[in-house]
Amino acid sequence: MQTDSAATASSKDLKREGLDRRAEEGWPVFRYSLWASMILCWLVEALSYRYSLSPDGINYLDIASACMKGQWTAAVNAYWSPGYPVLLSFWLSIFHPSAFRELAAVKYFNCLVLVLALYCFEYFLQGVLKYTLQAAGDDREEGPLPIWALRATGYTLFFWISLYLTPPSLDTPDVLVFASILLAAGILVRVAAGADGWLRFAALGIVLGLGYLAKAIMFPLAFIFLAAAPFAVGNVRRAIPRLLLALILFSAVSAPFLLLISRSKGRFTFGDSGRINYAEYVNGVNLFVHWQGEPPGTGTPKHPTRKILETPPVYEYASPVTGTYPPGSDPSYWYDGVRPHFELKGQLNAFRLGLDDYFELSTRLGSLLAGLVVLLLWGNRLRDFLKRFWSAGFLWIPALAGLAAYALIHVESRFLGGFLILLWAGTFSVVRIPRTEVGTRVLRCVILTIVLLLDVQIAWSMGHSVIRLKSFHVPEDVEVARELIHEGIASGDKIAVVGFVDPYWAYLAKVSIVAEVYQGGVASFWGAGSELRTQVLNLLAKSGAKALVAKDVPPTLLADGWRQVGATSYFFLVLPGP
């Protein structure tokens, strides 16, 4: 009887191994088909947003444009990291697109960066598979998730992230950060699988340094990755000299930029974005622009934007910072002197908002989390799982550190892609399932459910992209830029605005916004008497602005010389000479 039972179990094992072998043999063809599908979806998404540019994207494009002209000092910015705009400048230098086609070229570049992230993910995934199989041992009762299950969930999660968190419409360096996190973790997971040679750690230091050049958050995270590396090595004494090599190379890559921005600020800094964001989101300092020293206790601005009228509030910022919208071109200049400090109420509020964002994200990934819970409850003893999970600390420690850092200040979904992949790998790679027929069936149902539900969201996103692509129309910004050029506004001229308006039209026309009636004073400006409005117009003209651009001008004021741009909601007024 025992012989029959053992023979049956053995035949089932052989059957499963045969299925896994056939799946492995067919994987290369399926992988390239999957890659082609993903790239096609990214291109559709990119084209559907080919005339959409975020304010952050404008600032990065300004830096890239300056670099194309040989003005490399523009990349030495304590707020905007140099990696993305410098690479973008090389890309644009190859094709030299016109101003009105430049943004499409940027979207194609973003697709190319996503392809880079895909290669980094495949490198990372191969290491995870090797580590998982090696750490599983020869337990005949429980085994790790099979290769096909890890690939199915991993690739589906990556595809989901590439459309919802770091899509090609995103004109920021977050995809580069995503790629650098995957590459660094891919090195560590190979170290954990036994490939802990010196070259691996040399590569780790270089990758972390390049990640810092992409975004400042990678500077502190680099030390978290290095601190987690002994988990991968498994021997602290063996790890220390290798970590020193990684640290030296990380310093060699990051030091030139770090020294340049520290010198420009007259103090040590690896980037001012974190301290400014902390002051804004925790201490209540003005968001984004026009900090004048309020609220009390947040410091004294060394060179704020110049408030040239109290009511309505009018600001001027024609110099010394240049760019399409100078307050955004270098916030570290305008916010120099800010003093971020711990404040319990503000910190708790920021943390609450961060947790709300994480909770919302967890609901969107509910199928993945529910599947993980089912697998954990099905075949894992808690003590054994926690022991395996602890040994995978080189994966989840950097992820939790990154999530905690953002939760303390400000969370945006585009920040989180790399951390989600690390958490997925750190949990799914240490899950064990019973080596039984029932266990196999449960596993297949769970993985199929995860993949199908995430694929529904992917299909939903792509459906919206196709609809946007089919119903595409030229945005108002293009008409505004063309109208300004037609009216004799030349490249490099200065413009003023009323209220907050998307500055993409200004980038297209290659003009600089140098003064504005602030958003909070728009109603008082339109409702003011003719004498006060004339005073405001004269002040704006003194800033060097040749024209004033606004949206939704009241019909009663059109007789003052305001002209509508086609059928858009934009209006412009030629200002008198100063």
C-alpha angles and dihedrals in degrees: 000000000000089000091054091048092049091047090051092050090047092051090050091051090050090049092052091046090051092052091048091049093051090047090051092050092052095044100089093058093043092047094056090046089051092048091050091051092050093048091048090052091049091052091051090049091048094050092048088059098037092125097040121099128170122222088250089052091054091055092049090048090051089056091046091050091051091050090051087058091052094257095131094162087076087074090061095088124143092210106038114050117228103228100083099040094044092052089044091053090055090049094049091045089061096055104024094206120193118257092260093050097039095091092056088054089051091054090051088051089053089053089052091052089051089054087053089051089050091055089048090050092051089050090049094046093051088054092048091052092050092046093047095051093044094048093048096071121189101307106154095195101049131025139180124266108284120253094254091055094051092046094047095050094038097050093043091052091047091050091049092050092049091058103034106030108022106018122169089252087070109102096194136092094256093106089054089052089048090054094046092051091051092047094048091047090046089058092048094049090053089050088053089052089057104271095116099143124144094258091061092057092044088055090047092056092048093048092050090049092051089048089057090053087055095051135354095233088072091067096071091031090057089065090049090054090049092047090051093049095087087066087061096044094044091209120077095197091053092044100052100071091044091050090052089056091049090048092050093051092044088054092047092054098042101035100079094056093038092053093046095053092041089053092048090052097041091233139068113279136149088198137327099225093093096050092045092048090048091052091048101044100032107026097037098242115161110286116246102332149031103024107177099177101285137167101042115257097033095100138259120285113238094204114003125178106280116257103209098174132027102203112059092017109242123182131193126196107160093141158080096355115062132199141094091297109010097198087062096037093075116002089173088070097048093041095045106135096035113141113209111198139170113274116175098210095045092044093051091048093050090047091050092052090048092052089049089056091048091049091051090050091049091055090054089051092042094125091056093048093044091049091051091051092050092050092047093050093044102059115357131097105217096229093050092045093051090050092053091043091053091053088055091058091122086072105041101032095068089042095053091043091054093046091048093049092054093042090059092056119011135332127211123172093235089067096060111060099097093045092052091053091050092050090048091052094043092056107031093046092060098042114112127201131195114265092233136113091249091049090052092051093049090049093051092049093048095048092044091051093049093049096044096049093047090045089055089058091046091051090047091054092047091049090057090048092053091049091050090049094050094045094043119146131175108269125238092251091069092052092048092050092048092048092051091049090048090052092056100263102148131205109281095025121134127246136187127211139203112227126335112326127170103261095211090104089055091053091050091051090045092232130135126235105223105167140019147183098239119245094248092057100047095101092049090049094053091043095047124107121263092258094057093043089051089051091052092048091051091050091050090049090052089059087065096257114150096193141017121226124198141158127236099006111196111257091234090066098050089094089066090075102275113147126199119232103235111291093329128114090245125103131182135199125199107232124223118252114273 
